[in-house]
């Protein structure tokens, strides 16, 4: 088993996959529940996250 170094751990925690996946899941579930405001706010968060240069 490999040992996790601080650099590998930091890269894993700051990888943009986790927040993007969470926001996409939130948008899909909000759309399924007809929660229009929550759906559009999560889509806006995805757009802002991608435009901020974080991805």
Backbone as CSV, one residue per row, in Angstrom:
resi,resn,N_x,N_y,N_z,CA_x,CA_y,CA_z,C_x,C_y,C_z
1,UNK,0.836,-1.179,0.000,0.000,0.000,0.000,0.883,1.246,0.000
2,UNK,0.526,2.205,-0.838,1.321,3.416,-0.943,0.955,4.391,0.166
3,UNK,1.954,5.119,0.590,1.734,6.116,1.623,1.295,7.429,0.990
4,UNK,0.284,8.072,1.570,-0.187,9.348,1.046,0.694,10.478,1.570
5,UNK,1.304,11.202,0.665,2.092,12.355,1.068,1.188,13.577,1.108
6,UNK,1.667,14.650,1.692,0.861,15.871,1.798,0.523,16.418,0.414
7,UNK,1.448,16.316,-0.520,1.202,16.810,-1.874,0.120,16.020,-2.595
8,UNK,0.178,14.706,-2.471,-0.842,13.869,-3.122,-2.199,14.070,-2.474
9,UNK,-2.209,14.196,-1.146,-3.459,14.404,-0.436,-4.061,15.747,-0.806
10,UNK,-3.231,16.782,-0.871,-3.710,18.120,-1.225,-4.263,18.134,-2.647
11,UNK,-3.570,17.480,-3.565,-4.068,17.422,-4.954,-5.394,16.683,-5.019
12,UNK,-5.533,15.624,-4.243,-6.784,14.872,-4.246,-7.948,15.671,-3.691
13,UNK,-7.678,16.473,-2.663,-8.742,17.270,-2.051,-9.106,18.497,-2.871
14,UNK,-8.168,19.009,-3.656,-8.449,20.211,-4.440,-8.802,19.893,-5.885
15,UNK,-8.903,18.638,-6.216,-9.301,18.250,-7.558,-10.712,18.758,-7.836
16,UNK,-10.954,19.380,-8.974,-12.277,19.957,-9.235,-13.374,18.921,-9.486
17,UNK,-13.023,17.648,-9.560,-14.036,16.630,-9.849,-15.108,16.564,-8.760
18,UNK,-14.701,16.621,-7.498,-15.664,16.477,-6.401,-16.711,17.593,-6.352
19,UNK,-16.327,18.883,-6.374,-17.373,19.904,-6.347,-18.233,19.917,-7.604
20,UNK,-17.637,19.648,-8.745,-18.423,19.628,-9.985,-19.420,18.478,-9.966
21,UNK,-18.985,17.319,-9.500,-19.897,16.171,-9.419,-21.019,16.437,-8.418
22,UNK,-20.696,17.045,-7.285,-21.720,17.348,-6.279,-22.727,18.364,-6.799
23,UNK,-22.260,19.402,-7.485,-23.176,20.404,-8.032,-24.024,19.832,-9.159
24,UNK,-23.437,18.973,-9.986,-24.208,18.357,-11.067,-25.283,17.433,-10.501
25,UNK,-24.946,16.682,-9.464,-25.925,15.821,-8.816,-27.041,16.642,-8.181
26,UNK,-26.681,17.755,-7.572,-27.677,18.651,-6.978,-28.603,19.220,-8.047
27,UNK,-28.064,19.603,-9.193,-28.880,20.151,-10.275,-29.846,19.111,-10.816
28,UNK,-29.381,17.897,-10.999,-30.245,16.838,-11.536,-31.334,16.464,-10.541
29,UNK,-30.962,16.344,-9.266,-31.976,15.983,-8.268,-32.976,17.115,-8.058
30,UNK,-32.523,18.359,-8.121,-33.450,19.486,-7.989,-34.407,19.550,-9.175
31,UNK,-33.918,19.242,-10.355,-34.786,19.225,-11.531,-35.822,18.115,-11.416
32,UNK,-35.414,16.974,-10.884,-36.345,15.853,-10.728,-37.420,16.164,-9.691
33,UNK,-37.087,16.980,-8.702,-38.051,17.330,-7.658,-38.846,18.589,-7.987
34,UNK,-38.659,19.137,-9.168,-39.297,20.384,-9.596,-38.946,21.547,-8.673
35,UNK,-37.756,21.541,-8.153,-37.253,22.648,-7.340,-36.509,23.598,-8.265
36,UNK,-37.255,24.433,-8.962,-36.713,25.255,-10.039,-35.609,26.192,-9.556
37,UNK,-35.839,26.864,-8.452,-34.847,27.832,-7.971,-33.552,27.133,-7.591
38,UNK,-33.653,26.001,-6.898,-32.457,25.260,-6.511,-31.741,24.712,-7.733
39,UNK,-32.485,24.280,-8.712,-31.887,23.749,-9.944,-31.080,24.837,-10.654
40,UNK,-31.693,26.015,-10.843,-30.995,27.084,-11.541,-29.830,27.631,-10.732
41,UNK,-29.949,27.647,-9.409,-28.825,28.133,-8.611,-27.645,27.162,-8.671
42,UNK,-27.911,25.864,-8.710,-26.808,24.910,-8.819,-26.182,24.949,-10.212
43,UNK,-26.991,25.190,-11.239,-26.432,25.344,-12.587,-25.593,26.615,-12.656
44,UNK,-26.055,27.680,-11.999,-25.268,28.913,-11.939,-23.964,28.712,-11.192
45,UNK,-23.994,27.909,-10.145,-22.763,27.621,-9.411,-21.786,26.837,-10.280
46,UNK,-22.290,25.900,-11.068,-21.428,25.160,-11.995,-20.802,26.093,-13.019
47,UNK,-21.611,27.018,-13.551,-21.089,27.952,-14.545,-20.048,28.878,-13.923
48,UNK,-20.328,29.379,-12.735,-19.360,30.249,-12.074,-18.082,29.521,-11.728
49,UNK,-18.189,28.285,-11.305,-17.012,27.484,-10.976,-16.160,27.252,-12.215
50,UNK,-16.802,26.966,-13.333,-16.025,26.700,-14.550,-15.431,27.981,-15.130
51,UNK,-16.123,29.105,-14.987,-15.604,30.355,-15.529,-14.546,30.996,-14.633
52,UNK,-14.464,30.571,-13.393,-13.499,31.180,-12.475,-12.078,30.713,-12.730
53,UNK,-11.914,29.741,-13.570,-10.582,29.216,-13.830,-10.186,28.118,-12.871
54,UNK,-11.139,27.663,-12.074,-10.839,26.602,-11.114,-10.780,25.248,-11.765
55,UNK,-11.356,25.132,-12.938,-11.412,23.832,-13.602,-10.290,23.730,-14.598
